[in-house]
Amino acid sequence: MKSLPTHPLQSPEWGAFRQEWGNQVVRIDDYQITLHKLPGLPFKIGAFIKGPIPDKQMITSLAALAKKERLIFIKLEPHVKKVDGKAAIALLKSAGAVRGKTLFTPETFWIDLSETEEELMKSFHPKTRYNIRLAERKGVTVQEDNSQKAFEKYWKLTKETTKRQGFFAHTKHYHELLWKHLHINLVSEGKQPIARILTAKLKNEVLTTWMLFVYNNILYYPYGASSDTQKQVMAPNLMMWEAIRYGRANECSTFDLWGREPGKGFTKFKEGYNPEVVEFIGTWDIVYSPLYWPYRAAEWLRWKILRLKAKLKK
């Protein structure tokens, strides 16, 4: 089995961000794990997200970490395709792993950026091609803008979008720290930033804003938000097309659309760009304590309350 390129969530910059956010970050060999304290209890849980293919040495190292840090369990979501993961799943099960609650969707979309623009455009759904051209005719323009003003607009639209659609989102401080470690600090060190912002405007009004990651020649689309106005000009359609062109211009081989959730409207939007569906081996919790199942019950209740609060805010 061959490992996929290292994911940005395994980057040292992401680790520094999570550490300033308040998590303990542990690096073992070439991967990192975040540790999360449980309020009022002397125990923690571990999160090992988008790491490499599990092997016996890794399982041994994780068990030692769990004993040292009093971890109830470690959640793994390996960056491993399901088609390549049969042996990895068997190893995880032999180590006491059970299917866990997902953090990332087990499927995502990939767009192959090695194809020409003409080939890519031709592969899109006819309605998607029409909407891209419509946005261009209406005067929508897309550009990279990494200014503080653009970040503030990104956050403003993110807050509006989450309230309008009724889903959970991180706080402004979380996004500020992310931007600091994945953009500002890297630029100040003379390095290429991981996080970049694209904005779609009609005249001087920002209609859509996306935060993209560029890492190991892969373009990622983790965050996006849009205004509730001027929907008829189809700014998100042009934004996706220009993001594809942006990835090609930055020598990226693949555009990872950061998740697929069947039945959701935005999944249908992504499908219009003819992406490949990629399935990973999913979420596995390696259990080290009998407190695991009471924790899972409490976790279920917590998320039910959060979703209810999000709906009530609409």
Backbone torsions as a table, in degrees:
resi	resn	phi	psi	omega
1	MET	NA	139.0	177.2
2	LYS	-105.3	134.9	177.4
3	SER	-72.3	144.7	172.6
4	LEU	-73.1	162.9	176.9
5	PRO	-54.7	144.9	-179.4
6	THR	-55.0	133.5	-176.9
7	HIS	-82.4	150.8	178.8
8	PRO	-59.3	-25.3	178.5
9	LEU	-73.1	-7.0	173.4
10	GLN	-105.6	7.6	-179.9
11	SER	-76.7	151.8	174.9
12	PRO	-58.7	-33.2	-179.9
13	GLU	-65.5	-39.5	177.2
14	TRP	-66.6	-39.0	177.8
15	GLY	-61.7	-41.9	178.8
16	ALA	-64.8	-38.8	177.2
17	PHE	-62.4	-48.3	-178.3
18	ARG	-65.1	-32.9	179.2
19	GLN	-67.9	-43.7	177.4
20	GLU	-67.6	-29.4	176.9
21	TRP	-66.3	-24.1	175.9
22	GLY	127.6	0.8	178.5
23	ASN	-90.1	148.0	169.3
24	GLN	-79.2	131.5	-179.2
25	VAL	-117.3	126.8	-178.9
26	VAL	-117.4	127.9	176.1
27	ARG	-104.4	128.4	176.3
28	ILE	-125.5	119.9	-175.1
29	ASP	56.2	-119.3	-177.0
30	ASP	-107.2	15.9	179.8
31	TYR	-128.1	165.4	-177.3
32	GLN	-132.6	150.0	-178.2
33	ILE	-130.3	136.7	174.5
34	THR	-97.9	139.3	179.3
35	LEU	-110.9	138.1	-172.9
36	HIS	-126.5	121.9	-179.9
37	LYS	-73.7	146.6	174.3
38	LEU	-97.8	124.5	-175.6
39	PRO	-56.0	126.9	175.5
40	GLY	77.0	3.7	-178.6
41	LEU	-127.2	151.0	-179.3
42	PRO	-85.7	29.1	-177.5
43	PHE	-123.5	162.6	178.6
44	LYS	-135.1	169.7	169.3
45	ILE	-125.3	154.2	179.3
46	GLY	-111.3	148.5	176.7
47	ALA	-127.9	116.4	-178.9
48	PHE	-117.9	90.5	-168.1
49	ILE	-107.3	131.8	176.9
50	LYS	59.8	37.5	177.1
51	GLY	-86.5	-178.0	-177.3
52	PRO	-77.3	-178.0	179.3
53	ILE	-63.1	126.0	178.7
54	PRO	-63.9	141.1	172.7
55	ASP	-135.1	177.6	-174.6
56	LYS	-63.0	-38.6	179.4
57	GLN	-63.6	-40.6	178.2
58	MET	-62.9	-44.7	-179.3
59	ILE	-59.9	-40.7	178.6
60	THR	-65.2	-43.6	179.7
61	SER	-64.2	-38.6	179.6
62	LEU	-67.2	-39.8	178.5
63	ALA	-63.4	-40.2	178.4
64	ALA	-65.2	-41.0	177.6
65	LEU	-63.5	-43.0	-179.6
66	ALA	-60.5	-40.5	179.0
67	LYS	-67.4	-43.7	-178.0
68	LYS	-65.5	-41.8	-173.2
69	GLU	-98.8	4.0	180.0
70	ARG	57.2	56.1	179.7
71	LEU	-89.2	133.3	175.4
72	ILE	-70.5	-41.3	176.9
73	PHE	-162.0	166.3	172.0
74	ILE	-121.2	125.3	178.7
75	LYS	-89.4	124.2	178.0
76	LEU	-114.7	132.3	168.8
77	GLU	-128.6	79.2	-174.1
78	PRO	-63.1	145.3	177.2
79	HIS	-83.6	67.5	-173.2
80	VAL	-135.6	127.1	177.7
81	LYS	-65.3	144.1	179.2
82	LYS	-59.3	-37.9	-178.3
83	VAL	-63.4	-23.8	179.9
84	ASP	-103.7	4.9	-165.9
85	GLY	-111.0	13.3	-176.7
86	LYS	-58.9	-46.9	-179.1
87	ALA	-67.1	-37.5	179.9
88	ALA	-64.8	-40.8	178.9
89	ILE	-64.1	-43.0	178.2
90	ALA	-60.6	-41.0	179.2
91	LEU	-65.0	-43.2	179.5
92	LEU	-62.3	-43.3	178.8
93	LYS	-63.0	-39.4	179.6
94	SER	-66.3	-22.6	178.9
95	ALA	-89.4	5.4	178.1
96	GLY	92.2	18.0	-178.9
97	ALA	-81.0	144.5	174.8
98	VAL	-126.3	161.0	176.7
99	ARG	-62.6	131.1	-177.0
100	GLY	-112.8	173.1	175.2
101	LYS	-69.2	130.7	-174.3
102	THR	-75.2	143.4	168.1
103	LEU	-97.1	-49.0	175.4
104	PHE	-104.7	147.5	176.9
105	THR	-61.3	143.3	-178.0
106	PRO	-72.0	-8.1	177.3
107	GLU	-125.8	151.2	173.8
108	THR	-140.8	177.4	175.4
109	PHE	-112.6	138.5	172.4
110	TRP	-121.0	138.5	171.5
111	ILE	-113.3	128.0	-179.8
112	ASP	-78.5	111.0	-176.3
113	LEU	-87.8	2.8	177.5
114	SER	-78.9	-15.1	178.2
115	GLU	-75.1	157.6	178.7
116	THR	-72.2	162.6	177.7
117	GLU	-60.2	-38.3	179.7
118	GLU	-63.9	-43.0	179.1
119	GLU	-65.3	-42.1	179.4
120	LEU	-62.9	-50.0	-178.9
121	MET	-59.8	-40.7	-179.4
122	LYS	-64.3	-30.4	-177.4
123	SER	-77.3	-16.9	-177.2
124	PHE	-68.9	159.3	174.0
125	HIS	-64.3	141.6	-179.1
126	PRO	-52.8	-38.6	179.4
127	LYS	-66.6	-35.7	178.0
128	THR	-65.4	-45.8	177.5
129	ARG	-59.8	-41.3	179.3
130	TYR	-61.8	-44.5	-177.8
131	ASN	-66.9	-35.0	176.2
132	ILE	-62.6	-48.3	-179.6
133	ARG	-65.8	-35.5	177.6
134	LEU	-62.1	-46.5	179.1
135	ALA	-59.9	-40.0	177.9
136	GLU	-63.9	-44.1	-179.9
137	ARG	-64.4	-34.1	-178.8
138	LYS	-75.7	-9.9	176.8
139	GLY	97.7	12.7	176.7
140	VAL	-70.0	136.5	177.6
141	THR	-127.4	148.5	-179.3
142	VAL	-123.3	134.8	178.3
143	GLN	-149.3	157.2	173.3
144	GLU	-80.0	132.1	179.5
145	ASP	-145.4	103.9	-177.3
146	ASN	-102.7	22.1	179.6
147	SER	-73.6	163.9	176.4
148	GLN	-63.0	-35.9	178.1
149	LYS	-62.3	-41.9	179.1
150	ALA	-66.0	-38.2	177.4
151	PHE	-63.7	-43.1	-180.0
152	GLU	-62.9	-37.9	177.2
153	LYS	-68.3	-39.8	176.0
154	TYR	-56.3	-46.3	-179.0
155	TRP	-67.4	-41.8	-179.7
156	LYS	-58.8	-46.1	179.8
157	LEU	-71.0	-32.4	175.9
158	THR	-61.8	-45.4	179.5
159	LYS	-63.3	-42.6	179.2
160	GLU	-64.3	-42.3	-176.8
161	THR	-67.0	-44.2	-179.1
162	THR	-65.4	-37.1	177.8
163	LYS	-67.7	-42.3	-178.3
164	ARG	-66.3	-39.7	-175.0
165	GLN	-96.3	-7.8	172.8
166	GLY	70.4	41.4	175.8
167	PHE	-123.9	161.9	-177.0
168	PHE	-74.4	139.7	175.4
169	ALA	-140.5	155.2	176.8
170	HIS	-69.7	164.9	-178.0
171	THR	-75.2	169.1	176.3
172	LYS	-62.0	-39.5	-179.5
173	HIS	-60.2	-39.1	177.5
174	TYR	-59.2	-48.6	-179.5
175	HIS	-66.7	-35.0	177.6
176	GLU	-63.9	-43.4	179.1
177	LEU	-66.9	-39.7	176.9
178	LEU	-58.7	-48.0	-179.1
179	TRP	-63.6	-37.4	179.3
180	LYS	-61.2	-47.3	-173.9
181	HIS	-83.4	-30.4	-175.7
182	LEU	-98.8	-5.6	176.3
183	HIS	-133.4	-66.1	-170.8
184	ILE	-58.3	-50.2	-177.6
185	ASN	-63.0	-40.2	-179.0
186	LEU	-67.1	-41.3	178.1
187	VAL	-63.4	-41.3	-179.4
188	SER	-65.4	-24.5	178.0
189	GLU	-91.1	5.1	179.9
190	GLY	75.6	21.5	-179.5
191	LYS	-107.0	161.2	175.9
192	GLN	-71.2	130.8	-179.6
193	PRO	-72.5	153.5	173.0
194	ILE	-82.2	-46.9	-177.0
195	ALA	-92.2	134.9	176.2
196	ARG	-139.4	153.6	-179.6
197	ILE	-113.8	132.0	170.9
198	LEU	-111.8	139.4	177.2
199	THR	-123.3	141.8	174.0
200	ALA	-111.0	122.3	-175.6
201	LYS	-121.4	150.3	166.3
202	LEU	-118.2	111.6	-169.1
203	LYS	59.6	-116.5	-178.7
204	ASN	-107.9	8.5	-177.6
205	GLU	-97.9	125.1	176.4
206	VAL	-79.5	119.3	-178.8
207	LEU	-99.7	-33.1	-178.2
208	THR	-142.8	140.4	177.6
209	THR	-140.8	131.0	-179.7
210	TRP	-123.3	142.3	168.1
211	MET	-103.2	122.2	179.7
212	LEU	-110.2	153.7	171.9
213	PHE	-113.3	139.2	171.0
214	VAL	-120.1	117.5	-175.9
215	TYR	-152.3	127.8	179.8
216	ASN	51.7	43.9	176.8
217	ASN	63.6	22.8	173.6
218	ILE	-119.2	135.3	174.7
219	LEU	-97.4	133.1	-179.4
220	TYR	-121.7	147.6	178.1
221	TYR	-119.1	81.7	-177.6
222	PRO	-83.5	-32.1	-172.4
223	TYR	-137.1	139.8	176.2
224	GLY	-155.7	152.2	179.7
225	ALA	-151.1	159.2	-177.8
226	SER	-148.3	157.9	176.9
227	SER	-78.9	157.0	177.7
228	ASP	-88.9	4.2	-179.1
229	THR	-106.7	161.4	174.8
230	GLN	56.0	35.7	-179.1
231	LYS	-62.1	-27.9	-174.7
232	GLN	-67.5	-14.3	-178.3
233	VAL	-89.6	-2.0	171.7
234	MET	58.4	43.7	-179.3
235	ALA	-59.4	-39.6	-179.9
236	PRO	-61.2	-33.3	179.1
237	ASN	-64.3	-43.8	177.9
238	LEU	-69.0	-35.1	178.2
239	MET	-59.2	-45.6	179.6
240	MET	-62.0	-43.1	179.9
241	TRP	-63.6	-43.3	179.8
242	GLU	-70.0	-29.6	174.6
243	ALA	-65.7	-40.1	176.0
244	ILE	-60.2	-46.5	179.5
245	ARG	-65.2	-35.2	178.0
246	TYR	-63.4	-44.1	178.3
247	GLY	-61.4	-42.3	178.3
248	ARG	-63.9	-42.0	-179.6
249	ALA	-65.2	-25.9	179.3
250	ASN	-98.3	19.2	173.7
251	GLU	60.2	34.5	174.6
252	CYS	-84.9	142.6	-179.1
253	SER	-90.5	-25.8	-173.9
254	THR	-141.9	145.5	173.3
255	PHE	-112.5	110.3	179.5
256	ASP	-92.4	117.4	-175.1
257	LEU	-85.5	10.6	166.5
258	TRP	61.2	47.3	169.9
259	GLY	122.4	148.0	176.2
260	ARG	-137.4	122.3	177.9
261	GLU	-125.5	98.1	-178.1
262	PRO	-52.9	136.6	179.0
263	GLY	94.0	-15.4	179.8
264	LYS	-85.5	144.6	-177.4
265	GLY	-59.0	-38.6	-176.8
266	PHE	-73.6	-25.2	173.9
267	THR	-65.2	-41.4	177.4
268	LYS	-62.2	-39.4	176.6
269	PHE	-58.7	-47.2	-179.5
270	LYS	-63.8	-36.7	-178.0
271	GLU	-61.7	-24.1	179.3
272	GLY	-65.1	-14.4	-178.9
273	TYR	-99.4	13.9	173.7
274	ASN	55.2	49.2	179.7
275	PRO	-81.4	161.3	172.8
276	GLU	-82.6	136.4	174.7
277	VAL	-84.5	124.6	180.0
278	VAL	-118.6	125.1	-180.0
279	GLU	-109.2	132.3	178.0
280	PHE	-97.2	176.2	-176.5
281	ILE	-77.3	-5.6	171.9
282	GLY	91.7	-164.0	-173.0
283	THR	-102.9	128.7	-179.1
284	TRP	-131.7	129.9	175.9
285	ASP	-105.1	117.3	173.4
286	ILE	-85.4	115.8	-171.2
287	VAL	-91.2	131.5	-180.0
288	TYR	-122.2	-1.3	-175.0
289	SER	-148.9	146.5	175.2
290	PRO	-66.9	-9.0	177.0
291	LEU	-75.2	-4.8	-175.6
292	TYR	-59.1	-49.6	-174.6
293	TRP	-69.7	-39.0	171.5
294	PRO	-59.9	-36.4	177.0
295	TYR	-62.5	-44.5	-179.2
296	ARG	-60.9	-38.1	178.8
297	ALA	-65.6	-43.0	178.8
298	ALA	-66.7	-37.1	178.7
299	GLU	-63.7	-43.1	178.9
300	TRP	-58.8	-44.1	-179.3
301	LEU	-66.1	-41.1	-179.3
302	ARG	-60.4	-47.1	-178.3
303	TRP	-68.2	-31.5	176.7
304	LYS	-63.7	-40.6	178.7
305	ILE	-67.6	-42.7	179.3
306	LEU	-61.6	-41.5	179.5
307	ARG	-67.0	-37.0	177.6
308	LEU	-65.0	-42.1	178.1
309	LYS	-62.6	-40.8	179.3
310	ALA	-62.0	-40.1	179.7
311	LYS	-68.4	-37.7	-178.9
312	LEU	-68.3	-23.8	179.8
313	LYS	-78.2	-14.7	-177.1
314	LYS	-67.6	NA	NA
